[in-house]
């Protein structure tokens, strides 16, 4: 007889069983679409009605089991499903009846949270597999956020590994601005982040935090090594005052630093100077009127709007007026006796403004930026011929 198999003396009709099962599934789906014996209508916010059978939904979906067995909906013929797109509900109901589902770029971000609500773990797993296969620099952070939200540890881990492997491309994406300070610190301090040596992040090469330093000789047009700093650090600010180089704050081994080192090129040596009043990662550094200004940054808890100055004559740090906005990794330059701070980021994202500090009045003023997505911004002032000046900022370039 066709479809009959003898296994250890027992008869099993595998082909027939599968065929009958397929027929049952097809008939159930046909009954649903023809509204035969349907005893429940699922209604979405847009008024769409999806007919179904309570017993099928309850047997195949934990969410509907609770609804139709344990709660008042068991006695109702219409149930409203709120805050869910009707197309997504149709896909999930079809899956409940047929065990088939089509996942695409257009629906996966809606299917995953819906599958989570309906406790359809198999659909959640399929969505995560799809997302894993479509990882790229522009979506890996948002996908990791979804994976963490729905507690898919494997997908979250794969996203993290992808981010580390493609870090230089990821930081160019807008989603990078949404990362918390803690997340950024975790990534840049990771031992397995992949960054080519010639493109260091702070004070790190492809494997280690660095304390080495190089200088470019404009005469020979070559780089050469100089003495190493006394301590390791990354993500620090740099400024030059009175022909001395200052390395300010930064990050090391899970902690933001308040230490500062000063390099004397005549002696080829580094010296620790007085600690700042705040720990700062990603602070901006500028020199104005013989003082070293250190602006904003992150401490171990939040983005800062505080500013302090270092006077090399007495070795004392002094706080000045706070900025209006908290910001880190901002651009900074001085022009006509004023200090300009541009862009940067805080816990809310990009800071789309410029602040201008007048040391004579100890007051900050605000201006909006023409670009609203500046994160790692820098500024430089150059001398230009008067006929090129069409705007007060025409000799300031933003990068």
PyMOL commands that set and color helices and strands:
alter all, ss='L'
color gray80, all
select helices_A, chain A and resi 14-33+54-60+62-70+72-75+86-98+108-117+121-133+140-149+153-165+167-170+174-178+181-188+386-388
alter helices_A, ss='H'
color red, helices_A
select strands_A, chain A and resi 5-7+10-12+40-43+49-52+78-80+213-217+222-226+237-241+244-248+251-252+255-256+260-264+269-272+284-288+291-295+307-311+316-320+331-335+338-342+345-346+349-350+353-358+363-368+379-381+396-398
alter strands_A, ss='S'
color yellow, strands_A
deselect
rebuild
show_as cartoon
